[in-house]
Amino acid sequence: MGEKDWDSHIGTIQWGLNNTVQKTTGKTASEILFGVSMRSEINPILNKVVAETRGDCDITTIRSEAKSRIDNNMIKQKEHYDKGRKPATTYAVGDLVKSLGLVSAMKDRARSSCRLT
């Protein structure tokens, strides 16, 4: 593929993107959108393999399965993210706190301590 004829390959690239099984959903984009796997123009022998391994289903079923897998994956990602986090510190009125940033009302007293009021 040269610099001058890149646009002639866009259809092939798009087909590849639309027909790659996505890790989270377990389905291809074309399966979720249309309910079927698209036929291959690049390698027609793959059509038989796709037909045998990924039979067509009801689009509502496909989408509900994909949504369920996405929801489960979101929960796993949040659990993984939260492992390294600690709860936020809560302060009560009268607690001594240290301000590390400049606040417009306290520009001349940066990095000072004060009581919450």
N, C-alpha and C positions, 0 to 999 in steps of 0.2 A: 504494500500500500504506500503510495507516494503522497507528497504534499499536495499535489494537484488533483488527485482523484479520491480524496478522503470521503467526500460526500456520497460517492457511489456505494459506500459500505454502511451507510446509516441504517438501512432496512435490516441488514444482517445483525448489526449491533442491537437494534431495538428488539428484534426477535429474540436474541439471546437474553436480554434483560427481562423481557416479559415471560420467558419460559425457564428461568432459573428458579429452582425451589428455594424459597426464603426460609431461613433457619427457624424463625419464630413461628410462622404460620404453618409451615410444613407443606405449603402449596405454592404454586406459581402465581404471578400476578394475573395471567390470563385465566387461570382456573377460578380465582376469586371474582374477577370481573365478569367473565362470560360463562363460567361453569364447565368449561372444556379446556383440554390441553390443545394448543395450536399445533398444526402439522408442520413438520420440518421440510423446508425447501433445500436446506444445506445438505442434509444427510437423510434421505427418505427412509433408509433402513431403521432409523430411530423411531419412526412412526409406529411400527409394529411393537417395539419394546414399550413405548409410552402407552399404547392401547392395552397391552397385557398387564402392565404394572399400575397404571393410574386410570382406572375406568372412570367414565363420566358419572357424576352424581347430580343430585338436585342442588341447584345453586344456593338455595336457602340453607341447606345442610352444610355445604362447603363454607359459606360465610359464617354460620354460627360456630362451626368447629374452629375456623380461623380466629374469630373473636374470642372464643374461650382460651385458645392457646396464647393469644396476645395478652389477655387479662392475667393469666397465670404467669407469663413471662414478666409482666410489669411488677407483680408481687415479688417475684424472685429478685428482680433488679433493685427494688426498694429495700428488701432485706439485706442484700449485699452492700448497698450504699450506707444503710443505717448501722452496719457493723462497726464502722470506724467513727461513728458520731457519738457524742455524749449529749445528754439533755441540756438545754439552754439554762444558764444561771438566772434565777429569779431574784429580784431585789425587793425589799420592803422600804417603806418610807422611813427615813432615819439611818439607813445603811450607809456606810462610808464606801464611796466608789472613786476610782481614779479615771479621769478623762484623758485618753491618749490622743484624741483628735482635736482639731480646732473647732470650737463652736463660736458662732458669730458674736454672742454676748460675752464670751470669755477669751477673746483673742489675746489679750494682754496677760492672761493667766493660763497659758497652754501648759499641759501636763501637770495640772494641779489636782489635788484631791478636794472633794467637797461632800457634804451630806445631801442625800436626796430629800427634797421637801415636797 
